Amino acid sequence: MNRHLQSASSSILFLTSLFLLHACGDDGGGEARTLEVAFGELPARAAGRTVLGEVALEARWSDGAAAVGVSFDLEVVGGGGVTPARVTTDGAGVARFSWTLGALPIANRVEATGELGAAAIEVVVDPAASIESAPFGAVEAFIAARGSDGSTEDLAFSPGGTLVMAHGGAGAGLFEVGADGAVSALETRGEALVNPLGLAFDQGGALFVADGGNRAVMKVVGGVVSRLADRDGVEAFLMPNDVAVGPDGTVYLSDTCTGKVYAVHPQSGEILARIAFDPATEGGPNGVVVGPDGALWMTSENTALFCGHDSVALTASVAGLFRIPLGGDAGFGPKEVIASAVGVFGDGLAFDAHDNLYAIFDTVSGLALDESIVFVRPSGGGPLVRAWGARGKVYANLAFGRGAFGASTIYLAMLRVALVPGSPRGLERVEVGVEGAPLL
């Protein structure tokens, strides 16, 4: 078995840790020697949910002698699992276990931890064809009972773990979905919501709503809805689309049709900063999230259909993924293009606990939407990788569950659009085996 580190160019990362054990010699003196721990070689890549049987973990002393009877607890990161969860080296200093990889195209990792320390190994996973989301909750029945022909668009978990969604059309408003799937209205007063799209909570429980009907970002506190901002100086908002809240409380609003992202003061509504997109080459901004790196991450979409822009062809795949540093005198740093020409529409974003980014993009076939796809960008960087997709339905936004909803379950708000006849509105979910990032 090779106990040396492989080159950094390998798709498998071997992490071999060295630990000191003080063993008494025959003369009673203290003599330190080193324990070397390593994993056996595995395939460079493997399909999701593949079972890697008889994975070997070898422990030897620096003098070459087998380390017999050394135990390690095994833990997986990235989905999947191992059997057994605790192993002990045999007379040859080797312990064997079976490893089932997770389904997502991210780095899967096994960490072996013993009294003398720890070692780990990672394998790059190819996408699994078996990922598929399923409807959850009585959302459609609830909206239909209100006589609404509007759609759902976004979802947000409150700091307390409550799942809130919204719908447009007749009786437009907010509603709560329980962990058991039950749906109940959230009664509000003050200004009316008209076409609520993006939703985001701050740490204190205030809810911010990008309302395309009101052409404003609205704020909901204690059930009272007020208009936070609807213009940048003399320039009125056109299509507020999505919203996110930074750790300092700043509200970030995307307006697809003005082609700008705004930093908004959460109390006064003052526009603190703005940054523009070029609709012809970058699309208009849509999905927005503050990442664990403290930057703003965004998707964009083609603006010909919903904004009437004639600078871009109706089916041009100009949607991309962008990173915008926050802070400094201008409020926003220079925009960084992470991925371009991914599809026609880009939408929701979410990070998991290991800094992998999940992003929704839609593609077209002819003049019709073809597929709604969830991509993953691995935490170490690199191109977007397809995780799964769906036809006949449109994913709008996604979020990892909280509390009773399951931290390793992704929930997806569905979008009903005429471009996909019969596309459902409501909520779907899929278990992915990886927990979401903690709330900022």
BELQUIKA-V769193 format. One record per residue. N is the residue number from 1. RES is the residue in three letters. PHI is phi in degrees with one decimal (999 if undefined). OMEGA is omega in whole degrees, 0 to 359 (999 if undefined). Layout:
# BELQUIKA-V769193
n | res | phi | omega
N | RES | PHI | OMEGA
N | RES | PHI | OMEGA
This chain:
# BELQUIKA-V769193
n | res | phi | omega
1 | MET | 999 | 180
2 | ASN | -78.1 | 181
3 | ARG | -104.6 | 179
4 | HIS | -104.2 | 178
5 | LEU | -69.1 | 174
6 | GLN | -77.4 | 181
7 | SER | -66.3 | 182
8 | ALA | -66.2 | 181
9 | SER | -78.5 | 180
10 | SER | -69.1 | 177
11 | SER | -77.3 | 178
12 | ILE | -109.5 | 181
13 | LEU | -105.5 | 176
14 | PHE | -98.1 | 176
15 | LEU | -117.4 | 183
16 | THR | -106.3 | 183
17 | SER | -105.5 | 180
18 | LEU | -112.3 | 183
19 | PHE | -132.8 | 181
20 | LEU | -99.9 | 175
21 | LEU | -127.6 | 178
22 | HIS | -88.0 | 181
23 | ALA | -114.2 | 181
24 | CYS | -81.1 | 176
25 | GLY | -82.0 | 182
26 | ASP | -63.8 | 181
27 | ASP | -85.2 | 178
28 | GLY | 82.8 | 179
29 | GLY | -73.9 | 178
30 | GLY | -85.8 | 180
31 | GLU | -126.6 | 181
32 | ALA | -85.1 | 173
33 | ARG | -137.4 | 190
34 | THR | -107.4 | 175
35 | LEU | -98.4 | 178
36 | GLU | -108.4 | 183
37 | VAL | -123.5 | 180
38 | ALA | -150.8 | 176
39 | PHE | -100.5 | 174
40 | GLY | -72.7 | 182
41 | GLU | -70.2 | 180
42 | LEU | -127.8 | 178
43 | PRO | -58.7 | 180
44 | ALA | -62.8 | 178
45 | ARG | -137.2 | 178
46 | ALA | -150.2 | 179
47 | ALA | -70.6 | 178
48 | GLY | -58.5 | 179
49 | ARG | 64.6 | 172
50 | THR | -71.8 | 177
51 | VAL | -94.8 | 175
52 | LEU | -97.7 | 184
53 | GLY | -84.3 | 176
54 | GLU | 56.4 | 172
55 | VAL | -70.4 | 186
56 | ALA | -105.0 | 173
57 | LEU | -119.0 | 185
58 | GLU | -113.5 | 177
59 | ALA | -125.0 | 178
60 | ARG | -137.4 | 174
61 | TRP | -78.7 | 183
62 | SER | -63.5 | 177
63 | ASP | -86.8 | 178
64 | GLY | 95.1 | 181
65 | ALA | -73.8 | 178
66 | ALA | -65.9 | 175
67 | ALA | -89.8 | 187
68 | VAL | -93.5 | 174
69 | GLY | 73.8 | 177
70 | VAL | -91.8 | 185
71 | SER | -102.9 | 178
72 | PHE | -137.4 | 170
73 | ASP | -91.5 | 183
74 | LEU | -105.9 | 178
75 | GLU | -134.6 | 181
76 | VAL | -103.3 | 174
77 | VAL | -129.5 | 180
78 | GLY | 106.0 | 181
79 | GLY | 100.5 | 180
80 | GLY | 77.4 | 182
81 | GLY | -169.6 | 179
82 | VAL | -127.9 | 176
83 | THR | -138.4 | 353
84 | PRO | -78.1 | 181
85 | ALA | -85.7 | 177
86 | ARG | -136.4 | 182
87 | VAL | -127.5 | 178
88 | THR | -132.9 | 182
89 | THR | -67.0 | 181
90 | ASP | -89.6 | 183
91 | GLY | -63.7 | 177
92 | ALA | -95.6 | 181
93 | GLY | 78.9 | 184
94 | VAL | -120.9 | 172
95 | ALA | -121.7 | 183
96 | ARG | -122.7 | 178
97 | PHE | -151.2 | 178
98 | SER | -106.4 | 185
99 | TRP | -122.9 | 174
100 | THR | -100.4 | 183
101 | LEU | -73.1 | 176
102 | GLY | -74.1 | 185
103 | ALA | -91.2 | 185
104 | LEU | -80.4 | 180
105 | PRO | -80.6 | 179
106 | ILE | -132.9 | 177
107 | ALA | -67.1 | 173
108 | ASN | -99.9 | 190
109 | ARG | -135.2 | 170
110 | VAL | -114.4 | 177
111 | GLU | -109.7 | 178
112 | ALA | -106.5 | 184
113 | THR | -123.1 | 178
114 | GLY | -129.4 | 181
115 | GLU | -63.4 | 183
116 | LEU | -93.9 | 180
117 | GLY | 135.8 | 187
118 | ALA | -148.0 | 173
119 | ALA | -145.3 | 183
120 | ALA | -148.9 | 176
121 | ILE | -142.7 | 179
122 | GLU | -125.5 | 176
123 | VAL | -131.6 | 177
124 | VAL | -79.0 | 185
125 | VAL | -102.9 | 172
126 | ASP | -81.9 | 182
127 | PRO | -59.4 | 175
128 | ALA | -99.8 | 181
129 | ALA | -77.8 | 189
130 | SER | -90.4 | 181
131 | ILE | -75.2 | 179
132 | GLU | -155.5 | 179
133 | SER | -81.8 | 181
134 | ALA | -131.9 | 180
135 | PRO | -58.0 | 178
136 | PHE | -140.9 | 175
137 | GLY | 81.7 | 183
138 | ALA | -94.0 | 185
139 | VAL | -67.9 | 182
140 | GLU | -59.4 | 180
141 | ALA | -63.0 | 180
142 | PHE | -64.1 | 182
143 | ILE | -67.3 | 180
144 | ALA | -61.5 | 180
145 | ALA | -66.1 | 178
146 | ARG | -87.3 | 178
147 | GLY | 72.0 | 184
148 | SER | -94.1 | 172
149 | ASP | -102.4 | 179
150 | GLY | -78.1 | 184
151 | SER | -113.0 | 166
152 | THR | -83.1 | 184
153 | GLU | -144.9 | 186
154 | ASP | -140.9 | 177
155 | LEU | -146.9 | 179
156 | ALA | -152.3 | 174
157 | PHE | -96.5 | 177
158 | SER | -75.3 | 176
159 | PRO | -55.9 | 179
160 | GLY | -86.5 | 177
161 | GLY | 93.9 | 177
162 | THR | -81.3 | 178
163 | LEU | -96.0 | 181
164 | VAL | -117.0 | 174
165 | MET | -130.8 | 178
166 | ALA | -144.7 | 173
167 | HIS | -138.6 | 177
168 | GLY | -98.6 | 180
169 | GLY | 78.5 | 181
170 | ALA | -58.2 | 179
171 | GLY | 66.5 | 182
172 | ALA | -49.4 | 180
173 | GLY | 173.2 | 184
174 | LEU | -101.0 | 174
175 | PHE | -147.6 | 182
176 | GLU | -110.4 | 175
177 | VAL | -112.5 | 180
178 | GLY | -80.8 | 179
179 | ALA | -64.2 | 176
180 | ASP | -91.3 | 179
181 | GLY | 92.4 | 179
182 | ALA | -68.4 | 183
183 | VAL | -121.1 | 178
184 | SER | -142.8 | 182
185 | ALA | -72.2 | 171
186 | LEU | -103.7 | 184
187 | GLU | -72.5 | 179
188 | THR | -128.9 | 175
189 | ARG | -139.3 | 186
190 | GLY | 94.4 | 179
191 | GLU | -70.7 | 180
192 | ALA | -86.8 | 170
193 | LEU | -83.1 | 184
194 | VAL | -108.6 | 178
195 | ASN | -141.5 | 183
196 | PRO | -66.8 | 181
197 | LEU | -111.9 | 181
198 | GLY | -76.3 | 180
199 | LEU | -131.7 | 175
200 | ALA | -158.4 | 176
201 | PHE | -95.5 | 167
202 | ASP | -96.3 | 185
203 | GLN | -66.4 | 179
204 | GLY | -90.3 | 178
205 | GLY | 97.2 | 174
206 | ALA | -70.6 | 181
207 | LEU | -107.8 | 177
208 | PHE | -109.0 | 187
209 | VAL | -127.0 | 170
210 | ALA | -84.0 | 186
211 | ASP | -106.6 | 181
212 | GLY | -67.6 | 179
213 | GLY | -75.6 | 177
214 | ASN | -79.7 | 186
215 | ARG | 51.5 | 185
216 | ALA | -155.7 | 166
217 | VAL | -97.7 | 183
218 | MET | -104.4 | 179
219 | LYS | -125.7 | 181
220 | VAL | -119.8 | 179
221 | VAL | -131.3 | 179
222 | GLY | 60.1 | 180
223 | GLY | 84.2 | 181
224 | VAL | -95.8 | 181
225 | VAL | -98.4 | 177
226 | SER | -133.9 | 180
227 | ARG | -88.9 | 181
228 | LEU | -82.9 | 180
229 | ALA | -158.5 | 177
230 | ASP | -137.2 | 179
231 | ARG | -163.0 | 174
232 | ASP | -114.4 | 187
233 | GLY | 67.4 | 180
234 | VAL | -90.8 | 181
235 | GLU | -88.1 | 180
236 | ALA | -76.9 | 172
237 | PHE | -66.3 | 180
238 | LEU | -112.6 | 179
239 | MET | -144.6 | 174
240 | PRO | -54.9 | 192
241 | ASN | -118.5 | 182
242 | ASP | -142.4 | 186
243 | VAL | -147.8 | 176
244 | ALA | -142.5 | 181
245 | VAL | -122.9 | 178
246 | GLY | -81.0 | 182
247 | PRO | -63.9 | 178
248 | ASP | -92.3 | 178
249 | GLY | 94.0 | 179
250 | THR | -61.3 | 180
251 | VAL | -98.6 | 179
252 | TYR | -111.9 | 186
253 | LEU | -120.2 | 173
254 | SER | -99.5 | 173
255 | ASP | -122.5 | 187
256 | THR | -62.1 | 188
257 | CYS | -86.8 | 170
258 | THR | -76.9 | 179
259 | GLY | 73.5 | 184
260 | LYS | -132.1 | 171
261 | VAL | -114.5 | 185
262 | TYR | -116.7 | 168
263 | ALA | -96.5 | 188
264 | VAL | -117.9 | 176
265 | HIS | -67.6 | 188
266 | PRO | -71.3 | 178
267 | GLN | -104.6 | 186
268 | SER | -87.0 | 185
269 | GLY | 80.3 | 179
270 | GLU | -63.4 | 176
271 | ILE | -82.2 | 185
272 | LEU | -85.0 | 181
273 | ALA | -165.9 | 175
274 | ARG | -150.1 | 177
275 | ILE | -141.5 | 188
276 | ALA | -104.8 | 173
277 | PHE | -110.8 | 174
278 | ASP | -94.5 | 185
279 | PRO | -56.7 | 184
280 | ALA | -70.1 | 184
281 | THR | -114.7 | 184
282 | GLU | -115.9 | 187
283 | GLY | 80.4 | 176
284 | GLY | -97.1 | 184
285 | PRO | -66.0 | 178
286 | ASN | -134.0 | 184
287 | GLY | -62.6 | 183
288 | VAL | -145.4 | 176
289 | VAL | -151.1 | 173
290 | VAL | -88.7 | 185
291 | GLY | -83.7 | 178
292 | PRO | -65.5 | 177
293 | ASP | -86.1 | 179
294 | GLY | 81.8 | 179
295 | ALA | -101.0 | 176
296 | LEU | -91.1 | 178
297 | TRP | -110.1 | 188
298 | MET | -141.7 | 166
299 | THR | -107.5 | 177
300 | SER | -129.6 | 180
301 | GLU | -144.4 | 175
302 | ASN | -62.7 | 185
303 | THR | -102.9 | 182
304 | ALA | -66.1 | 187
305 | LEU | -74.1 | 189
306 | PHE | -88.0 | 180
307 | CYS | -110.1 | 180
308 | GLY | 71.8 | 180
309 | HIS | -74.6 | 180
310 | ASP | -98.0 | 179
311 | SER | -83.7 | 182
312 | VAL | -137.9 | 179
313 | ALA | -68.4 | 187
314 | LEU | -57.7 | 184
315 | THR | -110.7 | 181
316 | ALA | -67.6 | 180
317 | SER | -85.3 | 181
318 | VAL | -102.1 | 181
319 | ALA | -65.9 | 181
320 | GLY | -144.4 | 178
321 | LEU | -119.8 | 186
322 | PHE | -133.7 | 174
323 | ARG | -124.7 | 182
324 | ILE | -126.4 | 176
325 | PRO | -61.7 | 180
326 | LEU | -109.5 | 178
327 | GLY | 105.9 | 182
328 | GLY | 84.9 | 183
329 | ASP | -63.3 | 183
330 | ALA | -87.5 | 181
331 | GLY | 85.4 | 177
332 | PHE | -121.7 | 171
333 | GLY | -84.9 | 180
334 | PRO | -66.1 | 180
335 | LYS | -69.8 | 179
336 | GLU | -113.1 | 178
337 | VAL | -83.8 | 179
338 | ILE | -89.7 | 178
339 | ALA | -150.6 | 181
340 | SER | -125.5 | 177
341 | ALA | 52.4 | 181
342 | VAL | -79.9 | 182
343 | GLY | -171.2 | 179
344 | VAL | -90.1 | 179
345 | PHE | -125.6 | 170
346 | GLY | -109.7 | 184
347 | ASP | -139.5 | 193
348 | GLY | -67.5 | 182
349 | LEU | -137.5 | 174
350 | ALA | -159.1 | 175
351 | PHE | -107.4 | 171
352 | ASP | -95.8 | 186
353 | ALA | -70.8 | 181
354 | HIS | -111.3 | 175
355 | ASP | 71.7 | 170
356 | ASN | -76.3 | 183
357 | LEU | -105.8 | 179
358 | TYR | -111.6 | 184
359 | ALA | -139.4 | 181
360 | ILE | -100.2 | 173
361 | PHE | -135.3 | 179
362 | ASP | -115.1 | 177
363 | THR | -111.2 | 180
364 | VAL | -124.4 | 171
365 | SER | -130.4 | 187
366 | GLY | 68.6 | 179
367 | LEU | -105.2 | 183
368 | ALA | -119.3 | 173
369 | LEU | -62.2 | 184
370 | ASP | -101.5 | 186
371 | GLU | -143.7 | 174
372 | SER | -102.5 | 192
373 | ILE | -124.1 | 171
374 | VAL | -98.5 | 177
375 | PHE | -103.4 | 174
376 | VAL | -123.4 | 169
377 | ARG | -108.3 | 183
378 | PRO | -59.2 | 185
379 | SER | -60.3 | 180
380 | GLY | -79.3 | 182
381 | GLY | 100.9 | 180
382 | GLY | 102.1 | 184
383 | PRO | -74.0 | 173
384 | LEU | -67.8 | 179
385 | VAL | -121.3 | 179
386 | ARG | -64.6 | 176
387 | ALA | -95.9 | 173
388 | TRP | -162.6 | 179
389 | GLY | -144.2 | 180
390 | ALA | -146.6 | 174
391 | ARG | -114.1 | 181
392 | GLY | 83.0 | 176
393 | LYS | -151.5 | 186
394 | VAL | -123.9 | 173
395 | TYR | -79.3 | 178
396 | ALA | -103.0 | 182
397 | ASN | -138.6 | 182
398 | LEU | -141.7 | 179
399 | ALA | -155.3 | 174
400 | PHE | -78.8 | 181
401 | GLY | -66.4 | 176
402 | ARG | -128.1 | 174
403 | GLY | 53.8 | 184
404 | ALA | -65.7 | 180
405 | PHE | -79.4 | 179
406 | GLY | 90.8 | 185
407 | ALA | -70.1 | 180
408 | SER | -107.1 | 176
409 | THR | -111.7 | 175
410 | ILE | -93.8 | 176
411 | TYR | -106.0 | 185
412 | LEU | -124.8 | 173
413 | ALA | -81.4 | 184
414 | MET | -96.4 | 181
415 | LEU | -121.1 | 175
416 | ARG | -92.8 | 181
417 | VAL | -135.3 | 181
418 | ALA | -66.8 | 180
419 | LEU | -66.4 | 177
420 | VAL | -126.6 | 182
421 | PRO | -55.1 | 179
422 | GLY | 81.6 | 180
423 | SER | -63.4 | 185
424 | PRO | -82.2 | 167
425 | ARG | -101.0 | 178
426 | GLY | 115.7 | 191
427 | LEU | -137.9 | 173
428 | GLU | -130.0 | 180
429 | ARG | -148.8 | 177
430 | VAL | -152.2 | 177
431 | GLU | -81.1 | 183
432 | VAL | -116.9 | 176
433 | GLY | 79.7 | 179
434 | VAL | -128.8 | 182
435 | GLU | -80.3 | 178
436 | GLY | -76.7 | 178
437 | ALA | -68.1 | 176
438 | PRO | -65.8 | 178
439 | LEU | -63.9 | 180
440 | LEU | -70.2 | 999
